[in-house]
Amino acid sequence: MKRNFTLLSLVLVFVLSTAFSVDAFAGKKKVKLSASEVDAEIYIDGKVMGKGQADVLILNNSCVTVKVVKVGYLEETITFCNKKHSAAPPKTYYVEMNRDDAYDASIQTDIANIDIELKTTKSEEDAWKLISMIITSYFDVIEVTDRETGYLRTSWVIQTFKQNTIRTRMIVKLGDTDPLTYKIKLVSEESRNPGTSVKSDELYREWDRVLRKYGNVFEELQSRMNK
């Protein structure tokens, strides 16, 4: 009797699950999605499903999230729902992608977030004055400066974009006295969200790009320190 009851339960579960699956697919909707950038990656519920275009399948009584991504462009997110009290998803959907303003305001670089050695034949006093003068031409506020230990750090400078927040600072450390060498780091970080507080350290991570207005700071330091 117990074995028969167990078998009956399994059959019932199978029938119900099959019925649910058939019902879900019976009312499915499909959206033909295309993007203005033919090589943009299209993610459907977190999985890459195509480039430039993809068919979005929405089962009955469910929702699907689509993200369209391309480097140099703002990420586009769309949610389609196939539910009783929601608007029916369109048969076709076109995504016009817009340029990423943070990307366009920056340059790709391999000198961000690493110590760059700067050697000079100038005296320690003259070198420190020159370094301080050049850095303050790019950064308004010096947070810490100590000539005796050869340490300088600017305050963070923050800039907000449509989908990102960038914070930048410079750090100078004395590397050696003979020859006189400083280690200079341009710190560039992003939060990937607009309006992020400059104090929210946990939300930022290193960015391999630098805002254009800081792009020449190393060249200027190297050129003028070696004159």
C-alpha positions as CSV (number, residue, x, y, z in Angstrom):
1,M,0.0,0.0,0.0
2,K,2.8,2.4,0.9
3,R,4.7,1.6,-2.3
4,N,1.6,2.3,-4.3
5,F,1.0,5.6,-2.6
6,T,4.6,6.7,-3.3
7,L,4.3,5.7,-6.9
8,L,1.0,7.6,-7.2
9,S,2.7,10.7,-5.6
10,L,5.5,10.6,-8.1
11,V,3.1,10.3,-11.0
12,L,1.1,13.2,-9.7
13,V,4.2,15.4,-9.3
14,F,5.3,14.6,-12.9
15,V,1.8,15.3,-14.3
16,L,1.6,18.7,-12.5
17,S,5.1,19.7,-13.4
18,T,4.6,18.7,-17.0
19,A,1.3,20.6,-17.1
20,F,3.0,23.7,-15.7
21,S,5.8,23.5,-18.2
22,V,3.4,23.1,-21.1
23,D,1.3,26.0,-19.8
24,A,4.3,28.2,-19.5
25,F,5.5,27.5,-23.0
26,A,1.9,27.7,-24.4
27,G,1.7,31.4,-23.5
28,K,5.3,32.3,-24.4
29,K,6.1,35.6,-26.2
30,K,9.1,36.4,-28.4
31,V,10.8,39.7,-28.9
32,K,13.2,40.3,-31.8
33,L,15.7,42.6,-30.2
34,S,18.4,44.5,-32.2
35,A,20.9,47.2,-31.3
36,S,22.4,50.1,-33.1
37,E,25.9,48.7,-32.6
38,V,26.1,45.4,-34.5
39,D,28.9,44.0,-32.2
40,A,27.2,44.9,-28.9
41,E,26.8,41.9,-26.6
42,I,23.3,41.0,-25.6
43,Y,22.8,39.4,-22.2
44,I,19.5,37.7,-21.4
45,D,19.2,37.0,-17.7
46,G,23.0,37.2,-17.3
47,K,24.0,35.0,-20.2
48,V,25.4,36.2,-23.6
49,M,22.8,35.3,-26.2
50,G,24.0,37.2,-29.2
51,K,25.8,40.2,-30.7
52,G,23.8,43.0,-32.3
53,Q,20.6,41.1,-32.3
54,A,18.9,38.2,-30.4
55,D,15.5,36.6,-29.9
56,V,14.2,37.2,-26.4
57,L,11.9,34.4,-25.2
58,I,9.5,35.3,-22.3
59,L,7.6,32.4,-20.8
60,N,4.0,32.8,-19.6
61,N,3.8,34.6,-16.2
62,S,7.4,35.6,-16.1
63,C,9.8,38.5,-16.8
64,V,13.2,38.6,-18.6
65,T,16.0,41.2,-18.1
66,V,18.1,42.1,-21.1
67,K,21.4,44.0,-21.0
68,V,23.1,45.4,-24.1
69,V,26.8,46.1,-23.6
70,K,29.7,47.5,-25.6
71,V,32.9,49.2,-24.5
72,G,32.7,52.9,-25.0
73,Y,28.9,52.9,-24.8
74,L,26.4,53.3,-22.0
75,E,24.9,50.0,-20.8
76,E,21.3,49.6,-21.7
77,T,18.9,47.5,-19.5
78,I,15.4,46.4,-20.6
79,T,12.9,44.2,-18.7
80,F,10.1,42.4,-20.7
81,C,7.2,40.9,-18.8
82,N,4.6,38.4,-20.0
83,K,2.1,38.6,-17.2
84,K,-1.7,39.0,-17.0
85,H,-1.8,42.5,-15.7
86,S,1.3,43.9,-17.5
87,A,1.6,45.4,-21.0
88,A,2.3,42.8,-23.6
89,P,5.9,42.7,-24.8
90,P,6.5,44.1,-28.3
91,K,7.3,41.8,-31.2
92,T,10.4,43.9,-32.0
93,Y,12.5,46.2,-30.0
94,Y,15.3,48.5,-31.1
95,V,18.1,49.7,-28.8
96,E,19.8,53.0,-29.7
97,M,23.1,52.9,-27.8
98,N,24.7,56.2,-26.6
99,R,28.3,57.0,-26.1
100,D,29.8,56.5,-22.6
101,D,30.7,60.0,-21.5
102,A,33.2,58.7,-18.9
103,Y,35.0,56.7,-21.6
104,D,35.1,59.7,-23.9
105,A,36.5,62.0,-21.2
106,S,39.4,59.6,-20.4
107,I,42.3,57.8,-22.0
108,Q,43.6,54.2,-21.9
109,T,46.8,54.1,-20.0
110,D,49.3,51.6,-18.3
111,I,50.5,54.1,-15.8
112,A,47.4,54.4,-13.6
113,N,47.6,53.0,-10.1
114,I,51.2,52.0,-10.2
115,D,54.4,53.7,-8.8
116,I,56.3,55.5,-11.5
117,E,60.0,56.2,-10.6
118,L,61.1,59.8,-11.3
119,K,64.9,60.5,-11.0
120,T,66.4,64.0,-11.0
121,T,69.7,65.7,-10.6
122,K,68.1,68.7,-8.9
123,S,68.6,69.4,-5.2
124,E,66.0,68.0,-2.8
125,E,64.7,71.5,-2.1
126,D,64.3,72.5,-5.8
127,A,62.8,69.1,-6.7
128,W,60.2,69.3,-3.9
129,K,59.2,72.8,-4.9
130,L,58.8,71.8,-8.5
131,I,56.9,68.7,-7.8
132,S,54.5,70.6,-5.5
133,M,54.0,73.3,-8.1
134,I,53.3,70.9,-10.9
135,I,50.8,68.8,-8.9
136,T,48.9,71.8,-7.6
137,S,48.4,72.9,-11.2
138,Y,46.3,69.7,-11.7
139,F,44.9,69.3,-8.1
140,D,43.4,72.1,-6.1
141,V,43.8,70.6,-2.6
142,I,46.9,68.9,-1.1
143,E,45.7,66.7,1.8
144,V,49.2,65.8,3.2
145,T,52.6,67.3,2.5
146,D,55.8,66.6,4.3
147,R,59.1,67.6,2.7
148,E,61.3,66.0,5.3
149,T,59.9,62.5,4.6
150,G,59.2,63.3,0.9
151,Y,55.6,62.4,1.1
152,L,52.7,64.2,-0.6
153,R,49.1,63.2,-1.2
154,T,46.3,65.2,-2.8
155,S,42.7,65.0,-1.9
156,W,40.4,63.0,-4.1
157,V,38.9,64.9,-7.1
158,I,35.5,63.4,-8.0
159,Q,33.7,63.6,-11.3
160,T,30.2,62.2,-12.0
161,F,29.0,60.8,-15.3
162,K,25.8,59.3,-16.5
163,Q,26.6,55.8,-15.4
164,N,29.9,56.2,-13.5
165,T,31.7,58.2,-10.9
166,I,35.5,58.7,-11.2
167,R,37.8,59.7,-8.4
168,T,41.4,60.7,-8.9
169,R,44.4,61.6,-6.6
170,M,48.2,61.7,-6.7
171,I,50.6,60.3,-4.2
172,V,54.3,61.1,-4.0
173,K,56.8,59.2,-1.9
174,L,60.6,59.5,-1.6
175,G,62.2,56.5,-3.2
176,D,65.9,57.2,-2.8
177,T,68.3,60.0,-2.0
178,D,71.3,59.0,-4.2
179,P,70.3,59.5,-6.9
180,L,67.3,61.6,-5.8
181,T,64.3,59.5,-6.8
182,Y,60.6,59.9,-6.1
183,K,57.8,57.4,-6.6
184,I,54.7,59.0,-8.0
185,K,51.3,57.3,-8.4
186,L,48.3,58.6,-10.2
187,V,45.3,56.8,-8.5
188,S,42.3,56.4,-10.8
189,E,39.2,54.6,-9.5
190,E,35.6,54.1,-10.7
191,S,32.3,53.1,-8.9
192,R,30.3,52.2,-12.1
193,N,27.4,54.2,-10.6
194,P,26.6,57.9,-10.9
195,G,26.7,60.1,-7.8
196,T,28.8,57.9,-5.6
197,S,30.1,59.6,-2.5
198,V,33.9,60.2,-2.6
199,K,34.1,58.7,0.9
200,S,32.5,55.3,-0.1
201,D,35.8,53.5,-0.5
202,E,34.1,50.1,-0.6
203,L,32.2,51.1,-3.8
204,Y,35.3,52.0,-5.8
205,R,37.8,49.9,-7.7
206,E,40.9,50.6,-9.8
207,W,40.2,51.9,-13.3
208,D,42.6,51.3,-16.1
209,R,41.8,54.7,-17.6
210,V,42.6,58.2,-16.6
211,L,40.6,61.4,-17.1
212,R,42.1,63.4,-20.0
213,K,42.8,66.4,-17.8
214,Y,45.4,64.4,-15.9
215,G,46.8,62.6,-18.9
216,N,50.0,64.8,-19.2
217,V,51.0,65.1,-15.6
218,F,53.7,62.4,-15.8
219,E,55.2,63.8,-19.0
220,E,55.3,67.3,-17.5
221,L,57.0,66.0,-14.3
222,Q,59.6,64.0,-16.2
223,S,60.3,66.8,-18.6
224,R,60.7,69.6,-16.0
225,M,62.4,67.5,-13.4
226,N,65.2,66.6,-15.8
227,K,65.9,70.1,-17.2
